Amino acid sequence: MHWTYISQIENGLNSPTFRVLERLAAALQIEVSELVRMAEQIKKAEADG
């Protein structure tokens, strides 16, 4: 994956497909569910201010 695509995902400018989530999780050596859980925690923290 190109670094600009990863950056767009990180900044909420692009939504990854499930296959991309699988690839990201594999690269990070975690389960997809853990990746999603972490993203949800970050989103909640940002909303709480």
N, CA, C and O atoms as a Maestro MAE file, in Angstrom:
{
 s_m_m2io_version
 :::
 2.0.0
}

f_m_ct {
 s_m_title
 :::
 protein
 m_atom[196] {
  # First column is atom index #
  i_m_mmod_type
  r_m_x_coord
  r_m_y_coord
  r_m_z_coord
  i_m_residue_number
  s_m_chain_name
  s_m_pdb_residue_name
  s_m_pdb_atom_name
  i_m_atomic_number
  :::
  1 25 0.836 -1.177 0.000 1 A "MET " " N  " 7
  2 3 0.000 0.000 0.000 1 A "MET " " CA " 6
  3 2 0.883 1.243 0.000 1 A "MET " " C  " 6
  4 15 1.935 1.285 0.637 1 A "MET " " O  " 8
  5 25 0.438 2.215 -0.708 2 A "HIS " " N  " 7
  6 3 1.202 3.456 -0.789 2 A "HIS " " CA " 6
  7 2 1.020 4.249 0.498 2 A "HIS " " C  " 6
  8 15 -0.046 4.217 1.113 2 A "HIS " " O  " 8
  9 25 2.071 4.960 0.898 3 A "TRP " " N  " 7
  10 3 2.025 5.704 2.157 3 A "TRP " " CA " 6
  11 2 0.957 6.787 2.148 3 A "TRP " " C  " 6
  12 15 0.412 7.121 3.200 3 A "TRP " " O  " 8
  13 25 0.644 7.350 0.965 4 A "THR " " N  " 7
  14 3 -0.384 8.391 0.928 4 A "THR " " CA " 6
  15 2 -1.765 7.808 1.223 4 A "THR " " C  " 6
  16 15 -2.603 8.465 1.841 4 A "THR " " O  " 8
  17 25 -1.999 6.569 0.777 5 A "TYR " " N  " 7
  18 3 -3.269 5.897 1.061 5 A "TYR " " CA " 6
  19 2 -3.389 5.636 2.564 5 A "TYR " " C  " 6
  20 15 -4.448 5.859 3.151 5 A "TYR " " O  " 8
  21 25 -2.326 5.175 3.172 6 A "ILE " " N  " 7
  22 3 -2.314 4.940 4.622 6 A "ILE " " CA " 6
  23 2 -2.585 6.257 5.350 6 A "ILE " " C  " 6
  24 15 -3.357 6.287 6.308 6 A "ILE " " O  " 8
  25 25 -1.962 7.328 4.906 7 A "SER " " N  " 7
  26 3 -2.156 8.638 5.522 7 A "SER " " CA " 6
  27 2 -3.612 9.078 5.409 7 A "SER " " C  " 6
  28 15 -4.169 9.624 6.361 7 A "SER " " O  " 8
  29 25 -4.227 8.845 4.265 8 A "GLN " " N  " 7
  30 3 -5.630 9.206 4.076 8 A "GLN " " CA " 6
  31 2 -6.527 8.427 5.035 8 A "GLN " " C  " 6
  32 15 -7.483 8.978 5.580 8 A "GLN " " O  " 8
  33 25 -6.220 7.159 5.238 9 A "ILE " " N  " 7
  34 3 -6.993 6.349 6.187 9 A "ILE " " CA " 6
  35 2 -6.818 6.914 7.588 9 A "ILE " " C  " 6
  36 15 -7.795 7.091 8.316 9 A "ILE " " O  " 8
  37 25 -5.577 7.197 7.969 10 A "GLU " " N  " 7
  38 3 -5.290 7.721 9.306 10 A "GLU " " CA " 6
  39 2 -6.010 9.035 9.572 10 A "GLU " " C  " 6
  40 15 -6.436 9.301 10.695 10 A "GLU " " O  " 8
  41 25 -6.143 9.847 8.543 11 A "ASN " " N  " 7
  42 3 -6.747 11.168 8.703 11 A "ASN " " CA " 6
  43 2 -8.240 11.191 8.397 11 A "ASN " " C  " 6
  44 15 -8.844 12.262 8.335 11 A "ASN " " O  " 8
  45 25 -8.840 10.013 8.205 12 A "GLY " " N  " 7
  46 3 -10.271 9.934 7.964 12 A "GLY " " CA " 6
  47 2 -10.709 10.410 6.600 12 A "GLY " " C  " 6
  48 15 -11.885 10.711 6.399 12 A "GLY " " O  " 8
  49 25 -9.788 10.485 5.660 13 A "LEU " " N  " 7
  50 3 -10.118 10.946 4.323 13 A "LEU " " CA " 6
  51 2 -10.468 9.804 3.383 13 A "LEU " " C  " 6
  52 15 -10.964 10.028 2.279 13 A "LEU " " O  " 8
  53 25 -10.208 8.582 3.824 14 A "ASN " " N  " 7
  54 3 -10.482 7.404 3.009 14 A "ASN " " CA " 6
  55 2 -10.878 6.275 3.948 14 A "ASN " " C  " 6
  56 15 -10.397 6.205 5.078 14 A "ASN " " O  " 8
  57 25 -11.744 5.402 3.486 15 A "SER " " N  " 7
  58 3 -12.162 4.257 4.288 15 A "SER " " CA " 6
  59 2 -11.559 2.986 3.690 15 A "SER " " C  " 6
  60 15 -11.714 2.728 2.497 15 A "SER " " O  " 8
  61 25 -10.879 2.200 4.508 16 A "PRO " " N  " 7
  62 3 -10.252 0.989 3.986 16 A "PRO " " CA " 6
  63 2 -11.275 -0.124 3.753 16 A "PRO " " C  " 6
  64 15 -12.295 -0.206 4.437 16 A "PRO " " O  " 8
  65 25 -10.979 -0.970 2.780 17 A "THR " " N  " 7
  66 3 -11.777 -2.172 2.580 17 A "THR " " CA " 6
  67 2 -11.396 -3.175 3.667 17 A "THR " " C  " 6
  68 15 -10.410 -2.989 4.379 17 A "THR " " O  " 8
  69 25 -12.183 -4.232 3.783 18 A "PHE " " N  " 7
  70 3 -11.853 -5.256 4.768 18 A "PHE " " CA " 6
  71 2 -10.507 -5.883 4.446 18 A "PHE " " C  " 6
  72 15 -9.736 -6.185 5.357 18 A "PHE " " O  " 8
  73 25 -10.212 -6.083 3.170 19 A "ARG " " N  " 7
  74 3 -8.921 -6.659 2.757 19 A "ARG " " CA " 6
  75 2 -7.772 -5.763 3.209 19 A "ARG " " C  " 6
  76 15 -6.742 -6.265 3.658 19 A "ARG " " O  " 8
  77 25 -7.930 -4.475 3.100 20 A "VAL " " N  " 7
  78 3 -6.898 -3.545 3.559 20 A "VAL " " CA " 6
  79 2 -6.746 -3.638 5.075 20 A "VAL " " C  " 6
  80 15 -5.627 -3.627 5.587 20 A "VAL " " O  " 8
  81 25 -7.867 -3.731 5.796 21 A "LEU " " N  " 7
  82 3 -7.791 -3.904 7.249 21 A "LEU " " CA " 6
  83 2 -7.032 -5.177 7.596 21 A "LEU " " C  " 6
  84 15 -6.232 -5.189 8.532 21 A "LEU " " O  " 8
  85 25 -7.277 -6.248 6.846 22 A "GLU " " N  " 7
  86 3 -6.552 -7.503 7.075 22 A "GLU " " CA " 6
  87 2 -5.055 -7.319 6.861 22 A "GLU " " C  " 6
  88 15 -4.245 -7.813 7.645 22 A "GLU " " O  " 8
  89 25 -4.697 -6.618 5.812 23 A "ARG " " N  " 7
  90 3 -3.278 -6.385 5.516 23 A "ARG " " CA " 6
  91 2 -2.611 -5.500 6.564 23 A "ARG " " C  " 6
  92 15 -1.477 -5.757 6.966 23 A "ARG " " O  " 8
  93 25 -3.309 -4.464 7.004 24 A "LEU " " N  " 7
  94 3 -2.768 -3.587 8.045 24 A "LEU " " CA " 6
  95 2 -2.583 -4.350 9.353 24 A "LEU " " C  " 6
  96 15 -1.550 -4.227 10.011 24 A "LEU " " O  " 8
  97 25 -3.587 -5.135 9.723 25 A "ALA " " N  " 7
  98 3 -3.501 -5.909 10.952 25 A "ALA " " CA " 6
  99 2 -2.352 -6.912 10.879 25 A "ALA " " C  " 6
  100 15 -1.619 -7.087 11.852 25 A "ALA " " O  " 8
  101 25 -2.195 -7.559 9.752 26 A "ALA " " N  " 7
  102 3 -1.104 -8.522 9.588 26 A "ALA " " CA " 6
  103 2 0.254 -7.826 9.717 26 A "ALA " " C  " 6
  104 15 1.172 -8.352 10.347 26 A "ALA " " O  " 8
  105 25 0.370 -6.650 9.119 27 A "ALA " " N  " 7
  106 3 1.633 -5.902 9.204 27 A "ALA " " CA " 6
  107 2 1.938 -5.498 10.645 27 A "ALA " " C  " 6
  108 15 3.100 -5.439 11.049 27 A "ALA " " O  " 8
  109 25 0.886 -5.220 11.414 28 A "LEU " " N  " 7
  110 3 1.052 -4.828 12.812 28 A "LEU " " CA " 6
  111 2 1.078 -6.033 13.760 28 A "LEU " " C  " 6
  112 15 1.280 -5.888 14.966 28 A "LEU " " O  " 8
  113 25 0.869 -7.216 13.194 29 A "GLN " " N  " 7
  114 3 0.852 -8.469 13.944 29 A "GLN " " CA " 6
  115 2 -0.208 -8.466 15.040 29 A "GLN " " C  " 6
  116 15 0.040 -8.865 16.178 29 A "GLN " " O  " 8
  117 25 -1.406 -8.001 14.656 30 A "ILE " " N  " 7
  118 3 -2.559 -8.015 15.551 30 A "ILE " " CA " 6
  119 2 -3.760 -8.517 14.763 30 A "ILE " " C  " 6
  120 15 -3.706 -8.612 13.537 30 A "ILE " " O  " 8
  121 25 -4.836 -8.836 15.459 31 A "GLU " " N  " 7
  122 3 -6.078 -9.259 14.816 31 A "GLU " " CA " 6
  123 2 -6.832 -8.035 14.301 31 A "GLU " " C  " 6
  124 15 -6.675 -6.933 14.827 31 A "GLU " " O  " 8
  125 25 -7.647 -8.236 13.273 32 A "VAL " " N  " 7
  126 3 -8.456 -7.149 12.730 32 A "VAL " " CA " 6
  127 2 -9.353 -6.573 13.820 32 A "VAL " " C  " 6
  128 15 -9.536 -5.359 13.903 32 A "VAL " " O  " 8
  129 25 -9.908 -7.441 14.652 33 A "SER " " N  " 7
  130 3 -10.787 -6.969 15.725 33 A "SER " " CA " 6
  131 2 -10.057 -6.019 16.671 33 A "SER " " C  " 6
  132 15 -10.649 -5.053 17.151 33 A "SER " " O  " 8
  133 25 -8.794 -6.280 16.940 34 A "GLU " " N  " 7
  134 3 -7.998 -5.399 17.802 34 A "GLU " " CA " 6
  135 2 -7.764 -4.057 17.121 34 A "GLU " " C  " 6
  136 15 -7.811 -3.011 17.767 34 A "GLU " " O  " 8
  137 25 -7.515 -4.089 15.832 35 A "LEU " " N  " 7
  138 3 -7.311 -2.859 15.062 35 A "LEU " " CA " 6
  139 2 -8.573 -2.000 15.105 35 A "LEU " " C  " 6
  140 15 -8.501 -0.787 15.308 35 A "LEU " " O  " 8
  141 25 -9.725 -2.636 14.914 36 A "VAL " " N  " 7
  142 3 -10.995 -1.906 14.956 36 A "VAL " " CA " 6
  143 2 -11.257 -1.369 16.357 36 A "VAL " " C  " 6
  144 15 -11.704 -0.232 16.513 36 A "VAL " " O  " 8
  145 25 -10.984 -2.174 17.372 37 A "ARG " " N  " 7
  146 3 -11.187 -1.740 18.763 37 A "ARG " " CA " 6
  147 2 -10.339 -0.507 19.064 37 A "ARG " " C  " 6
  148 15 -10.813 0.443 19.685 37 A "ARG " " O  " 8
  149 25 -9.092 -0.529 18.624 38 A "MET " " N  " 7
  150 3 -8.200 0.605 18.855 38 A "MET " " CA " 6
  151 2 -8.723 1.853 18.147 38 A "MET " " C  " 6
  152 15 -8.683 2.949 18.707 38 A "MET " " O  " 8
  153 25 -9.210 1.691 16.927 39 A "ALA " " N  " 7
  154 3 -9.754 2.826 16.176 39 A "ALA " " CA " 6
  155 2 -10.977 3.408 16.878 39 A "ALA " " C  " 6
  156 15 -11.147 4.626 16.931 39 A "ALA " " O  " 8
  157 25 -11.828 2.533 17.417 40 A "GLU " " N  " 7
  158 3 -13.009 2.998 18.142 40 A "GLU " " CA " 6
  159 2 -12.622 3.761 19.403 40 A "GLU " " C  " 6
  160 15 -13.259 4.760 19.737 40 A "GLU " " O  " 8
  161 25 -11.588 3.306 20.108 41 A "GLN " " N  " 7
  162 3 -11.126 4.001 21.308 41 A "GLN " " CA " 6
  163 2 -10.608 5.386 20.965 41 A "GLN " " C  " 6
  164 15 -10.879 6.351 21.680 41 A "GLN " " O  " 8
  165 25 -9.861 5.486 19.870 42 A "ILE " " N  " 7
  166 3 -9.308 6.780 19.456 42 A "ILE " " CA " 6
  167 2 -10.453 7.723 19.083 42 A "ILE " " C  " 6
  168 15 -10.458 8.888 19.479 42 A "ILE " " O  " 8
  169 25 -11.417 7.216 18.324 43 A "LYS " " N  " 7
  170 3 -12.548 8.045 17.923 43 A "LYS " " CA " 6
  171 2 -13.332 8.555 19.130 43 A "LYS " " C  " 6
  172 15 -13.742 9.715 19.168 43 A "LYS " " O  " 8
  173 25 -13.538 7.673 20.124 44 A "LYS " " N  " 7
  174 3 -14.254 8.076 21.336 44 A "LYS " " CA " 6
  175 2 -13.456 9.129 22.107 44 A "LYS " " C  " 6
  176 15 -14.027 10.108 22.589 44 A "LYS " " O  " 8
  177 25 -12.153 8.936 22.224 45 A "ALA " " N  " 7
  178 3 -11.301 9.887 22.936 45 A "ALA " " CA " 6
  179 2 -11.328 11.259 22.262 45 A "ALA " " C  " 6
  180 15 -11.353 12.287 22.938 45 A "ALA " " O  " 8
  181 25 -11.323 11.272 20.934 46 A "GLU " " N  " 7
  182 3 -11.368 12.532 20.202 46 A "GLU " " CA " 6
  183 2 -12.716 13.220 20.402 46 A "GLU " " C  " 6
  184 15 -12.775 14.446 20.503 46 A "GLU " " O  " 8
  185 25 -13.792 12.448 20.460 47 A "ALA " " N  " 7
  186 3 -15.126 13.023 20.648 47 A "ALA " " CA " 6
  187 2 -15.298 13.582 22.047 47 A "ALA " " C  " 6
  188 15 -15.990 14.580 22.250 47 A "ALA " " O  " 8
  189 25 -14.651 12.920 23.027 48 A "ASP " " N  " 7
  190 3 -14.746 13.369 24.409 48 A "ASP " " CA " 6
  191 2 -13.905 14.619 24.664 48 A "ASP " " C  " 6
  192 15 -14.100 15.323 25.655 48 A "ASP " " O  " 8
  193 25 -12.973 14.879 23.758 49 A "GLY " " N  " 7
  194 3 -12.164 16.084 23.868 49 A "GLY " " CA " 6
  195 2 -11.051 15.936 24.783 49 A "GLY " " C  " 6
  196 15 -10.280 16.876 24.975 49 A "GLY " " O  " 8
  :::
 }
 m_bond[195] {
  # First column is bond index #
  i_m_from
  i_m_to
  i_m_order
  :::
  1 1 2 1
  2 2 3 1
  3 3 4 2
  4 3 5 1
  5 5 6 1
  6 6 7 1
  7 7 8 2
  8 7 9 1
  9 9 10 1
  10 10 11 1
  11 11 12 2
  12 11 13 1
  13 13 14 1
  14 14 15 1
  15 15 16 2
  16 15 17 1
  17 17 18 1
  18 18 19 1
  19 19 20 2
  20 19 21 1
  21 21 22 1
  22 22 23 1
  23 23 24 2
  24 23 25 1
  25 25 26 1
  26 26 27 1
  27 27 28 2
  28 27 29 1
  29 29 30 1
  30 30 31 1
  31 31 32 2
  32 31 33 1
  33 33 34 1
  34 34 35 1
  35 35 36 2
  36 35 37 1
  37 37 38 1
  38 38 39 1
  39 39 40 2
  40 39 41 1
  41 41 42 1
  42 42 43 1
  43 43 44 2
  44 43 45 1
  45 45 46 1
  46 46 47 1
  47 47 48 2
  48 47 49 1
  49 49 50 1
  50 50 51 1
  51 51 52 2
  52 51 53 1
  53 53 54 1
  54 54 55 1
  55 55 56 2
  56 55 57 1
  57 57 58 1
  58 58 59 1
  59 59 60 2
  60 59 61 1
  61 61 62 1
  62 62 63 1
  63 63 64 2
  64 63 65 1
  65 65 66 1
  66 66 67 1
  67 67 68 2
  68 67 69 1
  69 69 70 1
  70 70 71 1
  71 71 72 2
  72 71 73 1
  73 73 74 1
  74 74 75 1
  75 75 76 2
  76 75 77 1
  77 77 78 1
  78 78 79 1
  79 79 80 2
  80 79 81 1
  81 81 82 1
  82 82 83 1
  83 83 84 2
  84 83 85 1
  85 85 86 1
  86 86 87 1
  87 87 88 2
  88 87 89 1
  89 89 90 1
  90 90 91 1
  91 91 92 2
  92 91 93 1
  93 93 94 1
  94 94 95 1
  95 95 96 2
  96 95 97 1
  97 97 98 1
  98 98 99 1
  99 99 100 2
  100 99 101 1
  101 101 102 1
  102 102 103 1
  103 103 104 2
  104 103 105 1
  105 105 106 1
  106 106 107 1
  107 107 108 2
  108 107 109 1
  109 109 110 1
  110 110 111 1
  111 111 112 2
  112 111 113 1
  113 113 114 1
  114 114 115 1
  115 115 116 2
  116 115 117 1
  117 117 118 1
  118 118 119 1
  119 119 120 2
  120 119 121 1
  121 121 122 1
  122 122 123 1
  123 123 124 2
  124 123 125 1
  125 125 126 1
  126 126 127 1
  127 127 128 2
  128 127 129 1
  129 129 130 1
  130 130 131 1
  131 131 132 2
  132 131 133 1
  133 133 134 1
  134 134 135 1
  135 135 136 2
  136 135 137 1
  137 137 138 1
  138 138 139 1
  139 139 140 2
  140 139 141 1
  141 141 142 1
  142 142 143 1
  143 143 144 2
  144 143 145 1
  145 145 146 1
  146 146 147 1
  147 147 148 2
  148 147 149 1
  149 149 150 1
  150 150 151 1
  151 151 152 2
  152 151 153 1
  153 153 154 1
  154 154 155 1
  155 155 156 2
  156 155 157 1
  157 157 158 1
  158 158 159 1
  159 159 160 2
  160 159 161 1
  161 161 162 1
  162 162 163 1
  163 163 164 2
  164 163 165 1
  165 165 166 1
  166 166 167 1
  167 167 168 2
  168 167 169 1
  169 169 170 1
  170 170 171 1
  171 171 172 2
  172 171 173 1
  173 173 174 1
  174 174 175 1
  175 175 176 2
  176 175 177 1
  177 177 178 1
  178 178 179 1
  179 179 180 2
  180 179 181 1
  181 181 182 1
  182 182 183 1
  183 183 184 2
  184 183 185 1
  185 185 186 1
  186 186 187 1
  187 187 188 2
  188 187 189 1
  189 189 190 1
  190 190 191 1
  191 191 192 2
  192 191 193 1
  193 193 194 1
  194 194 195 1
  195 195 196 2
  :::
 }
}
